[in-house]
Amino acid sequence: MTTILILYASLGAGHLNAARALTEAFLQYPDVEVLTQDALEYASAIYRSSITQIYKQLSERIPTLYKAIYEGTDGDDVEESLDGNLSVARLEFPFFRKLEDLVTETNPNIIISVQQIPSRLIQLLKKKNNLSTPHYVVVTDAIAHSSWLNYEIDAYFLPSEIGVDMLIQRGADPKRLHVTGIPIKSEVLEPKNQEQMRSRYNIPLDQPVITVFGGGLNPQRIKIILTDFLTVSTPITLVVIAGRSDTLLEAIKDLTDNEQVKFVKLGSINYVDDMIVASDLIITKAGGLITSEILARGVPMVIIDPIPGQEEQNADVLSASGAGIQIRLPEMVAQTVMYLLKYPERLAQMRQAALATGKPNAAHNIASFILNDVHSKGEESFVK
Protein backbone atom coordinates (compact mmCIF):
# COMPACT_ATOMS: atom_id res chain seq x y z
CA MET A 1 0.00 0.00 0.00
CA THR A 2 1.30 3.43 -0.99
CA THR A 3 0.22 6.16 1.42
CA ILE A 4 0.03 9.69 0.01
CA LEU A 5 -0.35 12.79 2.17
CA ILE A 6 -1.72 15.81 0.29
CA LEU A 7 -1.47 19.10 2.15
CA TYR A 8 -3.17 22.38 1.28
CA ALA A 9 -4.01 25.57 3.15
CA SER A 10 -7.56 26.90 3.22
CA LEU A 11 -6.77 30.41 2.00
CA GLY A 12 -9.29 30.57 -0.82
CA ALA A 13 -11.09 27.58 -2.35
CA GLY A 14 -8.60 26.92 -5.14
CA HIS A 15 -6.03 24.97 -3.14
CA LEU A 16 -8.72 22.73 -1.64
CA ASN A 17 -10.23 22.00 -5.06
CA ALA A 18 -6.83 21.18 -6.52
CA ALA A 19 -6.14 18.83 -3.60
CA ARG A 20 -9.50 17.13 -4.13
CA ALA A 21 -8.80 16.68 -7.83
CA LEU A 22 -5.45 15.06 -7.06
CA THR A 23 -7.08 12.79 -4.49
CA GLU A 24 -9.63 11.68 -7.05
CA ALA A 25 -6.86 10.95 -9.58
CA PHE A 26 -4.68 8.96 -7.18
CA LEU A 27 -7.60 6.80 -6.06
CA GLN A 28 -7.88 5.47 -9.61
CA TYR A 29 -4.73 3.44 -8.94
CA PRO A 30 -4.63 0.17 -7.00
CA ASP A 31 -3.09 -0.10 -3.53
CA VAL A 32 -3.08 3.65 -2.96
CA GLU A 33 -4.31 5.38 0.19
CA VAL A 34 -4.73 9.17 0.15
CA LEU A 35 -4.94 11.50 3.15
CA THR A 36 -5.92 15.06 2.23
CA GLN A 37 -5.45 17.58 5.02
CA ASP A 38 -5.68 21.33 5.57
CA ALA A 39 -2.33 22.32 7.09
CA LEU A 40 -4.00 25.20 8.91
CA GLU A 41 -6.07 22.71 10.91
CA TYR A 42 -2.77 21.61 12.46
CA ALA A 43 -1.70 25.15 13.35
CA SER A 44 -2.32 26.91 16.62
CA ALA A 45 -5.60 28.79 16.82
CA ILE A 46 -3.85 32.15 17.01
CA TYR A 47 -1.78 31.50 13.87
CA ARG A 48 -4.75 30.10 11.93
CA SER A 49 -6.99 33.03 12.82
CA SER A 50 -4.30 35.62 12.14
CA ILE A 51 -3.17 34.34 8.74
CA THR A 52 -6.76 33.85 7.56
CA GLN A 53 -7.81 37.36 8.56
CA ILE A 54 -4.67 38.96 7.15
CA TYR A 55 -5.16 37.25 3.79
CA LYS A 56 -8.85 38.15 3.63
CA GLN A 57 -8.39 41.76 4.70
CA LEU A 58 -5.46 42.45 2.39
CA SER A 59 -6.71 40.66 -0.73
CA GLU A 60 -10.32 41.89 -0.51
CA ARG A 61 -10.18 45.23 1.29
CA ILE A 62 -6.66 46.61 0.79
CA PRO A 63 -5.65 45.14 -2.59
CA THR A 64 -3.00 47.79 -3.30
CA LEU A 65 -1.13 46.87 -0.11
CA TYR A 66 -1.55 43.16 -0.90
CA LYS A 67 -0.02 43.77 -4.33
CA ALA A 68 2.89 45.72 -2.88
CA ILE A 69 3.64 42.91 -0.41
CA TYR A 70 3.21 40.21 -3.06
CA GLU A 71 5.54 41.87 -5.55
CA GLY A 72 7.97 43.09 -2.91
CA THR A 73 8.52 39.59 -1.55
CA ASP A 74 8.91 37.94 -4.96
CA GLY A 75 12.67 37.42 -5.18
CA ASP A 76 14.66 37.07 -8.40
CA ASP A 77 17.45 34.89 -7.02
CA VAL A 78 16.65 31.23 -6.35
CA GLU A 79 19.24 30.72 -3.60
CA GLU A 80 18.07 33.80 -1.73
CA SER A 81 14.44 32.69 -2.09
CA LEU A 82 15.24 29.18 -0.84
CA ASP A 83 17.05 30.51 2.21
CA GLY A 84 14.36 33.11 2.87
CA ASN A 85 11.54 30.57 2.71
CA LEU A 86 13.42 28.25 5.04
CA SER A 87 13.80 31.11 7.51
CA VAL A 88 10.06 31.80 7.34
CA ALA A 89 9.39 28.11 8.00
CA ARG A 90 11.56 28.24 11.12
CA LEU A 91 9.49 31.17 12.41
CA GLU A 92 6.22 29.37 11.65
CA PHE A 93 7.21 25.94 12.92
CA PRO A 94 6.44 26.53 16.64
CA PHE A 95 2.80 27.13 15.62
CA PHE A 96 2.62 23.82 13.69
CA ARG A 97 3.67 21.15 16.20
CA LYS A 98 0.54 19.16 15.36
CA LEU A 99 1.59 19.03 11.70
CA GLU A 100 4.80 17.29 12.73
CA ASP A 101 2.69 14.80 14.67
CA LEU A 102 0.53 14.18 11.60
CA VAL A 103 3.53 13.41 9.41
CA THR A 104 5.08 11.17 12.05
CA GLU A 105 1.88 9.23 12.72
CA THR A 106 0.84 8.71 9.09
CA ASN A 107 4.40 8.02 7.89
CA PRO A 108 3.45 8.62 4.25
CA ASN A 109 5.36 7.26 1.28
CA ILE A 110 4.73 10.48 -0.65
CA ILE A 111 3.97 14.07 0.42
CA ILE A 112 2.37 16.57 -1.96
CA SER A 113 1.98 20.27 -1.12
CA VAL A 114 -0.66 22.33 -2.94
CA GLN A 115 0.16 25.60 -1.20
CA GLN A 116 3.26 27.43 0.00
CA ILE A 117 2.75 27.13 3.78
CA PRO A 118 2.83 23.32 4.01
CA SER A 119 5.52 23.19 1.35
CA ARG A 120 8.04 25.21 3.34
CA LEU A 121 7.12 23.47 6.62
CA ILE A 122 7.65 20.00 5.12
CA GLN A 123 11.12 20.96 3.93
CA LEU A 124 11.95 21.92 7.51
CA LEU A 125 10.48 18.69 8.89
CA LYS A 126 12.52 16.67 6.43
CA LYS A 127 15.70 18.36 7.60
CA LYS A 128 14.77 18.18 11.29
CA ASN A 129 13.76 14.50 11.30
CA ASN A 130 16.07 13.29 8.53
CA LEU A 131 13.13 12.15 6.41
CA SER A 132 13.69 10.76 2.94
CA THR A 133 10.01 10.96 1.95
CA PRO A 134 9.62 12.31 -1.61
CA HIS A 135 8.01 15.75 -1.60
CA TYR A 136 6.24 17.24 -4.60
CA VAL A 137 4.77 20.71 -5.09
CA VAL A 138 1.74 21.56 -7.24
CA VAL A 139 1.66 25.26 -8.15
CA THR A 140 -1.83 26.71 -8.56
CA ASP A 141 -0.84 30.11 -10.00
CA ALA A 142 0.08 30.78 -13.63
CA ILE A 143 3.34 32.41 -12.50
CA ALA A 144 5.04 30.88 -9.48
CA HIS A 145 5.89 33.42 -6.76
CA SER A 146 9.29 32.79 -5.18
CA SER A 147 7.50 31.64 -2.00
CA TRP A 148 6.75 28.37 -3.82
CA LEU A 149 10.47 27.50 -3.95
CA ASN A 150 11.90 25.29 -1.22
CA TYR A 151 14.65 22.80 -0.52
CA GLU A 152 14.02 19.05 -0.66
CA ILE A 153 11.46 19.25 -3.49
CA ASP A 154 11.54 16.32 -5.92
CA ALA A 155 9.46 18.05 -8.61
CA TYR A 156 7.29 21.08 -9.23
CA PHE A 157 4.16 20.89 -11.39
CA LEU A 158 3.22 24.17 -13.05
CA PRO A 159 0.32 25.47 -15.14
CA SER A 160 2.25 26.86 -18.12
CA GLU A 161 5.51 27.15 -20.02
CA ILE A 162 5.63 30.83 -19.09
CA GLY A 163 5.84 29.91 -15.41
CA VAL A 164 8.58 27.38 -16.08
CA ASP A 165 10.59 29.83 -18.17
CA MET A 166 10.44 32.48 -15.46
CA LEU A 167 11.66 30.05 -12.79
CA ILE A 168 14.51 28.91 -15.03
CA GLN A 169 15.51 32.55 -15.58
CA ARG A 170 15.72 32.91 -11.79
CA GLY A 171 18.04 29.92 -11.57
CA ALA A 172 15.69 27.00 -10.82
CA ASP A 173 16.69 23.49 -11.93
CA PRO A 174 14.83 22.77 -15.20
CA LYS A 175 14.84 19.03 -14.46
CA ARG A 176 12.50 19.58 -11.52
CA LEU A 177 9.98 21.72 -13.43
CA HIS A 178 7.07 20.10 -15.28
CA VAL A 179 4.20 21.72 -17.19
CA THR A 180 1.03 19.81 -16.38
CA GLY A 181 -1.64 22.43 -15.80
CA ILE A 182 -3.57 22.89 -12.56
CA PRO A 183 -5.33 19.73 -11.34
CA ILE A 184 -9.08 19.97 -11.82
CA LYS A 185 -11.90 17.50 -11.26
CA SER A 186 -12.21 14.60 -13.68
CA GLU A 187 -15.78 15.67 -14.50
CA VAL A 188 -14.32 17.99 -17.15
CA LEU A 189 -13.38 14.87 -19.16
CA GLU A 190 -17.00 13.75 -19.44
CA PRO A 191 -18.64 14.49 -22.81
CA LYS A 192 -21.38 17.07 -22.33
CA ASN A 193 -23.59 18.79 -24.85
CA GLN A 194 -24.48 22.49 -24.55
CA GLU A 195 -28.07 21.94 -25.63
CA GLN A 196 -28.55 19.14 -23.10
CA MET A 197 -27.11 21.22 -20.26
CA ARG A 198 -29.39 24.14 -21.08
CA SER A 199 -32.43 21.88 -21.24
CA ARG A 200 -31.53 20.30 -17.90
CA TYR A 201 -31.57 23.69 -16.13
CA ASN A 202 -34.38 25.35 -18.14
CA ILE A 203 -32.08 27.80 -19.89
CA PRO A 204 -33.18 29.10 -23.31
CA LEU A 205 -31.72 27.24 -26.27
CA ASP A 206 -32.19 29.94 -28.87
CA GLN A 207 -30.09 32.83 -27.53
CA PRO A 208 -26.58 33.48 -26.22
CA VAL A 209 -25.93 32.54 -22.58
CA ILE A 210 -23.53 34.70 -20.59
CA THR A 211 -22.57 33.35 -17.16
CA VAL A 212 -21.16 35.53 -14.39
CA PHE A 213 -19.21 33.79 -11.63
CA GLY A 214 -19.69 36.38 -8.91
CA GLY A 215 -18.22 34.71 -5.82
CA GLY A 216 -15.35 36.84 -4.54
CA LEU A 217 -16.29 39.84 -6.67
CA ASN A 218 -17.62 43.17 -5.44
CA PRO A 219 -21.46 42.95 -5.62
CA GLN A 220 -21.85 46.62 -6.54
CA ARG A 221 -19.45 46.28 -9.46
CA ILE A 222 -21.35 43.20 -10.63
CA LYS A 223 -24.57 45.21 -10.41
CA ILE A 224 -23.09 47.89 -12.68
CA ILE A 225 -22.24 45.23 -15.26
CA LEU A 226 -25.65 43.58 -15.12
CA THR A 227 -27.49 46.92 -15.29
CA ASP A 228 -25.61 47.78 -18.48
CA PHE A 229 -26.72 44.50 -20.04
CA LEU A 230 -30.35 45.52 -19.51
CA THR A 231 -29.92 48.16 -22.22
CA VAL A 232 -28.84 45.78 -24.99
CA SER A 233 -31.08 45.15 -27.98
CA THR A 234 -30.01 41.53 -28.60
CA PRO A 235 -31.83 38.70 -26.77
CA ILE A 236 -29.50 37.12 -24.19
CA THR A 237 -29.67 35.08 -21.01
CA LEU A 238 -27.59 36.20 -18.03
CA VAL A 239 -26.77 33.48 -15.51
CA VAL A 240 -25.43 34.94 -12.27
CA ILE A 241 -23.81 32.50 -9.84
CA ALA A 242 -23.20 34.02 -6.42
CA GLY A 243 -21.10 31.13 -5.13
CA ARG A 244 -19.54 31.94 -1.77
CA SER A 245 -20.81 35.55 -1.80
CA ASP A 246 -23.37 36.20 0.93
CA THR A 247 -24.47 39.55 -0.49
CA LEU A 248 -24.51 39.35 -4.29
CA LEU A 249 -28.05 38.04 -4.76
CA GLU A 250 -29.37 40.64 -2.32
CA ALA A 251 -27.51 43.41 -4.18
CA ILE A 252 -29.12 42.50 -7.53
CA LYS A 253 -32.60 41.49 -6.33
CA ASP A 254 -34.16 44.54 -8.00
CA LEU A 255 -32.75 43.60 -11.43
CA THR A 256 -35.39 41.71 -13.38
CA ASP A 257 -36.02 40.38 -16.88
CA ASN A 258 -37.02 42.63 -19.73
CA GLU A 259 -37.97 41.88 -23.33
CA GLN A 260 -34.40 41.14 -24.38
CA VAL A 261 -32.63 39.97 -21.22
CA LYS A 262 -33.53 36.94 -19.11
CA PHE A 263 -31.96 36.54 -15.67
CA VAL A 264 -31.10 33.24 -14.00
CA LYS A 265 -29.88 33.92 -10.45
CA LEU A 266 -28.18 31.11 -8.55
CA GLY A 267 -26.45 30.86 -5.19
CA SER A 268 -23.87 28.21 -4.36
CA ILE A 269 -24.22 25.27 -6.77
CA ASN A 270 -22.62 21.86 -7.22
CA TYR A 271 -23.04 21.77 -11.00
CA VAL A 272 -20.52 24.42 -12.02
CA ASP A 273 -19.18 22.32 -14.89
CA ASP A 274 -22.68 21.95 -16.34
CA MET A 275 -23.09 25.72 -16.33
CA ILE A 276 -19.72 26.21 -17.99
CA VAL A 277 -20.76 23.88 -20.80
CA ALA A 278 -24.10 25.68 -21.13
CA SER A 279 -22.39 29.07 -21.61
CA ASP A 280 -21.26 30.90 -24.72
CA LEU A 281 -19.05 33.21 -22.69
CA ILE A 282 -18.12 33.54 -19.02
CA ILE A 283 -17.38 36.63 -16.92
CA THR A 284 -15.14 35.80 -13.97
CA LYS A 285 -12.18 36.77 -11.85
CA ALA A 286 -8.88 35.07 -12.61
CA GLY A 287 -8.71 32.31 -10.01
CA GLY A 288 -6.39 29.54 -11.13
CA LEU A 289 -8.87 26.70 -10.58
CA ILE A 290 -12.02 28.21 -12.08
CA THR A 291 -10.20 29.50 -15.16
CA SER A 292 -8.57 26.08 -15.63
CA GLU A 293 -12.00 24.44 -15.55
CA ILE A 294 -13.33 26.95 -18.08
CA LEU A 295 -10.34 26.49 -20.38
CA ALA A 296 -10.80 22.72 -20.28
CA ARG A 297 -14.29 23.20 -21.73
CA GLY A 298 -13.13 25.67 -24.38
CA VAL A 299 -15.33 28.58 -23.25
CA PRO A 300 -14.11 32.17 -23.86
CA MET A 301 -13.70 34.46 -20.84
CA VAL A 302 -13.93 38.11 -19.93
CA ILE A 303 -11.73 38.61 -16.86
CA ILE A 304 -12.61 41.32 -14.33
CA ASP A 305 -11.23 42.46 -10.98
CA PRO A 306 -8.40 39.95 -10.48
CA ILE A 307 -6.81 40.00 -7.03
CA PRO A 308 -3.60 42.05 -7.33
CA GLY A 309 -0.59 39.80 -7.56
CA GLN A 310 -1.17 36.20 -8.61
CA GLU A 311 -4.58 36.71 -10.22
CA GLU A 312 -3.34 39.67 -12.24
CA GLN A 313 -0.62 37.39 -13.57
CA ASN A 314 -3.20 34.69 -14.28
CA ALA A 315 -5.23 37.24 -16.21
CA ASP A 316 -2.19 38.30 -18.22
CA VAL A 317 -1.44 34.69 -19.20
CA LEU A 318 -5.07 34.11 -20.21
CA SER A 319 -5.11 37.28 -22.30
CA ALA A 320 -1.82 36.37 -23.94
CA SER A 321 -3.17 32.93 -24.86
CA GLY A 322 -6.12 34.49 -26.70
CA ALA A 323 -8.65 32.60 -24.56
CA GLY A 324 -9.70 35.62 -22.53
CA ILE A 325 -9.97 39.40 -22.47
CA GLN A 326 -9.21 41.42 -19.35
CA ILE A 327 -11.44 44.45 -18.69
CA ARG A 328 -10.70 46.94 -15.91
CA LEU A 329 -13.80 49.14 -16.05
CA PRO A 330 -17.10 47.40 -15.22
CA GLU A 331 -18.86 49.88 -17.52
CA MET A 332 -17.01 48.34 -20.50
CA VAL A 333 -17.89 44.71 -19.83
CA ALA A 334 -21.34 44.60 -21.42
CA GLN A 335 -20.26 46.34 -24.59
CA THR A 336 -17.22 44.05 -24.87
CA VAL A 337 -19.40 40.96 -24.54
CA MET A 338 -21.90 42.26 -27.11
CA TYR A 339 -19.04 43.04 -29.49
CA LEU A 340 -17.80 39.46 -29.22
CA LEU A 341 -21.29 38.11 -29.81
CA LYS A 342 -21.58 40.29 -32.90
CA TYR A 343 -18.45 38.70 -34.38
CA PRO A 344 -18.81 34.91 -33.93
CA GLU A 345 -15.53 34.29 -35.74
CA ARG A 346 -13.72 36.11 -32.93
CA LEU A 347 -15.49 33.97 -30.34
CA ALA A 348 -14.59 30.86 -32.33
CA GLN A 349 -10.93 31.86 -32.22
CA MET A 350 -11.14 32.33 -28.46
CA ARG A 351 -12.75 28.89 -28.09
CA GLN A 352 -9.93 27.27 -30.01
CA ALA A 353 -7.36 29.15 -27.93
CA ALA A 354 -9.07 28.00 -24.74
CA LEU A 355 -9.07 24.37 -25.84
CA ALA A 356 -5.43 24.63 -26.87
CA THR A 357 -4.48 26.17 -23.51
CA GLY A 358 -6.64 23.98 -21.25
CA LYS A 359 -5.19 20.86 -19.63
CA PRO A 360 -8.11 18.70 -18.48
CA ASN A 361 -5.83 15.71 -17.75
CA ALA A 362 -3.60 17.62 -15.33
CA ALA A 363 -4.57 15.69 -12.18
CA HIS A 364 -4.10 12.29 -13.78
CA ASN A 365 -0.81 13.31 -15.41
CA ILE A 366 0.55 14.55 -12.07
CA ALA A 367 -0.55 11.39 -10.27
CA SER A 368 0.96 9.17 -12.95
CA PHE A 369 4.27 11.06 -12.92
CA ILE A 370 4.60 10.95 -9.13
CA LEU A 371 3.79 7.25 -8.80
CA ASN A 372 6.19 6.35 -11.60
CA ASP A 373 8.88 8.62 -10.20
CA VAL A 374 8.68 7.17 -6.69
CA HIS A 375 8.56 3.56 -7.75
CA SER A 376 11.31 3.93 -10.36
CA LYS A 377 13.72 5.00 -7.60
CA GLY A 378 13.99 1.54 -6.16
CA GLU A 379 10.93 -0.41 -7.16
CA GLU A 380 9.45 -1.59 -10.42
CA SER A 381 6.83 0.89 -11.61
CA PHE A 382 3.24 -0.35 -11.44
CA VAL A 383 1.80 2.56 -13.44
CA LYS A 384 1.18 1.14 -16.91
C-alpha positions in Angstrom: 0.0 0.0 0.0 1.3 3.4 -1.0 0.2 6.2 1.4 0.0 9.7 0.0 -0.3 12.8 2.2 -1.7 15.8 0.3 -1.5 19.1 2.2 -3.2 22.4 1.3 -4.0 25.6 3.1 -7.6 26.9 3.2 -6.8 30.4 2.0 -9.3 30.6 -0.8 -11.1 27.6 -2.4 -8.6 26.9 -5.1 -6.0 25.0 -3.1 -8.7 22.7 -1.6 -10.2 22.0 -5.1 -6.8 21.2 -6.5 -6.1 18.8 -3.6 -9.5 17.1 -4.1 -8.8 16.7 -7.8 -5.5 15.1 -7.1 -7.1 12.8 -4.5 -9.6 11.7 -7.1 -6.9 11.0 -9.6 -4.7 9.0 -7.2 -7.6 6.8 -6.1 -7.9 5.5 -9.6 -4.7 3.4 -8.9 -4.6 0.2 -7.0 -3.1 -0.1 -3.5 -3.1 3.7 -3.0 -4.3 5.4 0.2 -4.7 9.2 0.2 -4.9 11.5 3.1 -5.9 15.1 2.2 -5.4 17.6 5.0 -5.7 21.3 5.6 -2.3 22.3 7.1 -4.0 25.2 8.9 -6.1 22.7 10.9 -2.8 21.6 12.5 -1.7 25.1 13.3 -2.3 26.9 16.6 -5.6 28.8 16.8 -3.8 32.2 17.0 -1.8 31.5 13.9 -4.7 30.1 11.9 -7.0 33.0 12.8 -4.3 35.6 12.1 -3.2 34.3 8.7 -6.8 33.8 7.6 -7.8 37.4 8.6 -4.7 39.0 7.2 -5.2 37.2 3.8 -8.8 38.2 3.6 -8.4 41.8 4.7 -5.5 42.4 2.4 -6.7 40.7 -0.7 -10.3 41.9 -0.5 -10.2 45.2 1.3 -6.7 46.6 0.8 -5.6 45.1 -2.6 -3.0 47.8 -3.3 -1.1 46.9 -0.1 -1.6 43.2 -0.9 0.0 43.8 -4.3 2.9 45.7 -2.9 3.6 42.9 -0.4 3.2 40.2 -3.1 5.5 41.9 -5.6 8.0 43.1 -2.9 8.5 39.6 -1.6 8.9 37.9 -5.0 12.7 37.4 -5.2 14.7 37.1 -8.4 17.5 34.9 -7.0 16.6 31.2 -6.3 19.2 30.7 -3.6 18.1 33.8 -1.7 14.4 32.7 -2.1 15.2 29.2 -0.8 17.0 30.5 2.2 14.4 33.1 2.9 11.5 30.6 2.7 13.4 28.2 5.0 13.8 31.1 7.5 10.1 31.8 7.3 9.4 28.1 8.0 11.6 28.2 11.1 9.5 31.2 12.4 6.2 29.4 11.7 7.2 25.9 12.9 6.4 26.5 16.6 2.8 27.1 15.6 2.6 23.8 13.7 3.7 21.1 16.2 0.5 19.2 15.4 1.6 19.0 11.7 4.8 17.3 12.7 2.7 14.8 14.7 0.5 14.2 11.6 3.5 13.4 9.4 5.1 11.2 12.1 1.9 9.2 12.7 0.8 8.7 9.1 4.4 8.0 7.9 3.4 8.6 4.2 5.4 7.3 1.3 4.7 10.5 -0.6 4.0 14.1 0.4 2.4 16.6 -2.0 2.0 20.3 -1.1 -0.7 22.3 -2.9 0.2 25.6 -1.2 3.3 27.4 0.0 2.7 27.1 3.8 2.8 23.3 4.0 5.5 23.2 1.4 8.0 25.2 3.3 7.1 23.5 6.6 7.6 20.0 5.1 11.1 21.0 3.9 12.0 21.9 7.5 10.5 18.7 8.9 12.5 16.7 6.4 15.7 18.4 7.6 14.8 18.2 11.3 13.8 14.5 11.3 16.1 13.3 8.5 13.1 12.2 6.4 13.7 10.8 2.9 10.0 11.0 2.0 9.6 12.3 -1.6 8.0 15.7 -1.6 6.2 17.2 -4.6 4.8 20.7 -5.1 1.7 21.6 -7.2 1.7 25.3 -8.1 -1.8 26.7 -8.6 -0.8 30.1 -10.0 0.1 30.8 -13.6 3.3 32.4 -12.5 5.0 30.9 -9.5 5.9 33.4 -6.8 9.3 32.8 -5.2 7.5 31.6 -2.0 6.8 28.4 -3.8 10.5 27.5 -3.9 11.9 25.3 -1.2 14.7 22.8 -0.5 14.0 19.0 -0.7 11.5 19.3 -3.5 11.5 16.3 -5.9 9.5 18.0 -8.6 7.3 21.1 -9.2 4.2 20.9 -11.4 3.2 24.2 -13.1 0.3 25.5 -15.1 2.3 26.9 -18.1 5.5 27.1 -20.0 5.6 30.8 -19.1 5.8 29.9 -15.4 8.6 27.4 -16.1 10.6 29.8 -18.2 10.4 32.5 -15.5 11.7 30.0 -12.8 14.5 28.9 -15.0 15.5 32.5 -15.6 15.7 32.9 -11.8 18.0 29.9 -11.6 15.7 27.0 -10.8 16.7 23.5 -11.9 14.8 22.8 -15.2 14.8 19.0 -14.5 12.5 19.6 -11.5 10.0 21.7 -13.4 7.1 20.1 -15.3 4.2 21.7 -17.2 1.0 19.8 -16.4 -1.6 22.4 -15.8 -3.6 22.9 -12.6 -5.3 19.7 -11.3 -9.1 20.0 -11.8 -11.9 17.5 -11.3 -12.2 14.6 -13.7 -15.8 15.7 -14.5 -14.3 18.0 -17.2 -13.4 14.9 -19.2 -17.0 13.8 -19.4 -18.6 14.5 -22.8 -21.4 17.1 -22.3 -23.6 18.8 -24.8 -24.5 22.5 -24.6 -28.1 21.9 -25.6 -28.5 19.1 -23.1 -27.1 21.2 -20.3 -29.4 24.1 -21.1 -32.4 21.9 -21.2 -31.5 20.3 -17.9 -31.6 23.7 -16.1 -34.4 25.3 -18.1 -32.1 27.8 -19.9 -33.2 29.1 -23.3 -31.7 27.2 -26.3 -32.2 29.9 -28.9 -30.1 32.8 -27.5 -26.6 33.5 -26.2 -25.9 32.5 -22.6 -23.5 34.7 -20.6 -22.6 33.3 -17.2 -21.2 35.5 -14.4 -19.2 33.8 -11.6 -19.7 36.4 -8.9 -18.2 34.7 -5.8 -15.3 36.8 -4.5 -16.3 39.8 -6.7 -17.6 43.2 -5.4 -21.5 43.0 -5.6 -21.8 46.6 -6.5 -19.5 46.3 -9.5 -21.3 43.2 -10.6 -24.6 45.2 -10.4 -23.1 47.9 -12.7 -22.2 45.2 -15.3 -25.7 43.6 -15.1 -27.5 46.9 -15.3 -25.6 47.8 -18.5 -26.7 44.5 -20.0 -30.4 45.5 -19.5 -29.9 48.2 -22.2 -28.8 45.8 -25.0 -31.1 45.1 -28.0 -30.0 41.5 -28.6 -31.8 38.7 -26.8 -29.5 37.1 -24.2 -29.7 35.1 -21.0 -27.6 36.2 -18.0 -26.8 33.5 -15.5 -25.4 34.9 -12.3 -23.8 32.5 -9.8 -23.2 34.0 -6.4 -21.1 31.1 -5.1 -19.5 31.9 -1.8 -20.8 35.6 -1.8 -23.4 36.2 0.9 -24.5 39.6 -0.5 -24.5 39.4 -4.3 -28.1 38.0 -4.8 -29.4 40.6 -2.3 -27.5 43.4 -4.2 -29.1 42.5 -7.5 -32.6 41.5 -6.3 -34.2 44.5 -8.0 -32.8 43.6 -11.4 -35.4 41.7 -13.4 -36.0 40.4 -16.9 -37.0 42.6 -19.7 -38.0 41.9 -23.3 -34.4 41.1 -24.4 -32.6 40.0 -21.2 -33.5 36.9 -19.1 -32.0 36.5 -15.7 -31.1 33.2 -14.0 -29.9 33.9 -10.4 -28.2 31.1 -8.6 -26.4 30.9 -5.2 -23.9 28.2 -4.4 -24.2 25.3 -6.8 -22.6 21.9 -7.2 -23.0 21.8 -11.0 -20.5 24.4 -12.0 -19.2 22.3 -14.9 -22.7 21.9 -16.3 -23.1 25.7 -16.3 -19.7 26.2 -18.0 -20.8 23.9 -20.8 -24.1 25.7 -21.1 -22.4 29.1 -21.6 -21.3 30.9 -24.7 -19.0 33.2 -22.7 -18.1 33.5 -19.0 -17.4 36.6 -16.9 -15.1 35.8 -14.0 -12.2 36.8 -11.9 -8.9 35.1 -12.6 -8.7 32.3 -10.0 -6.4 29.5 -11.1 -8.9 26.7 -10.6 -12.0 28.2 -12.1 -10.2 29.5 -15.2 -8.6 26.1 -15.6 -12.0 24.4 -15.6 -13.3 26.9 -18.1 -10.3 26.5 -20.4 -10.8 22.7 -20.3 -14.3 23.2 -21.7 -13.1 25.7 -24.4 -15.3 28.6 -23.3 -14.1 32.2 -23.9 -13.7 34.5 -20.8 -13.9 38.1 -19.9 -11.7 38.6 -16.9 -12.6 41.3 -14.3 -11.2 42.5 -11.0 -8.4 39.9 -10.5 -6.8 40.0 -7.0 -3.6 42.0 -7.3 -0.6 39.8 -7.6 -1.2 36.2 -8.6 -4.6 36.7 -10.2 -3.3 39.7 -12.2 -0.6 37.4 -13.6 -3.2 34.7 -14.3 -5.2 37.2 -16.2 -2.2 38.3 -18.2 -1.4 34.7 -19.2 -5.1 34.1 -20.2 -5.1 37.3 -22.3 -1.8 36.4 -23.9 -3.2 32.9 -24.9 -6.1 34.5 -26.7 -8.6 32.6 -24.6 -9.7 35.6 -22.5 -10.0 39.4 -22.5 -9.2 41.4 -19.4 -11.4 44.4 -18.7 -10.7 46.9 -15.9 -13.8 49.1 -16.0 -17.1 47.4 -15.2 -18.9 49.9 -17.5 -17.0 48.3 -20.5 -17.9 44.7 -19.8 -21.3 44.6 -21.4 -20.3 46.3 -24.6 -17.2 44.1 -24.9 -19.4 41.0 -24.5 -21.9 42.3 -27.1 -19.0 43.0 -29.5 -17.8 39.5 -29.2 -21.3 38.1 -29.8 -21.6 40.3 -32.9 -18.5 38.7 -34.4 -18.8 34.9 -33.9 -15.5 34.3 -35.7 -13.7 36.1 -32.9 -15.5 34.0 -30.3 -14.6 30.9 -32.3 -10.9 31.9 -32.2 -11.1 32.3 -28.5 -12.7 28.9 -28.1 -9.9 27.3 -30.0 -7.4 29.2 -27.9 -9.1 28.0 -24.7 -9.1 24.4 -25.8 -5.4 24.6 -26.9 -4.5 26.2 -23.5 -6.6 24.0 -21.3 -5.2 20.9 -19.6 -8.1 18.7 -18.5 -5.8 15.7 -17.8 -3.6 17.6 -15.3 -4.6 15.7 -12.2 -4.1 12.3 -13.8 -0.8 13.3 -15.4 0.6 14.6 -12.1 -0.6 11.4 -10.3 1.0 9.2 -13.0 4.3 11.1 -12.9 4.6 11.0 -9.1 3.8 7.2 -8.8 6.2 6.3 -11.6 8.9 8.6 -10.2 8.7 7.2 -6.7 8.6 3.6 -7.8 11.3 3.9 -10.4 13.7 5.0 -7.6 14.0 1.5 -6.2 10.9 -0.4 -7.2 9.5 -1.6 -10.4 6.8 0.9 -11.6 3.2 -0.3 -11.4 1.8 2.6 -13.4 1.2 1.1 -16.9 
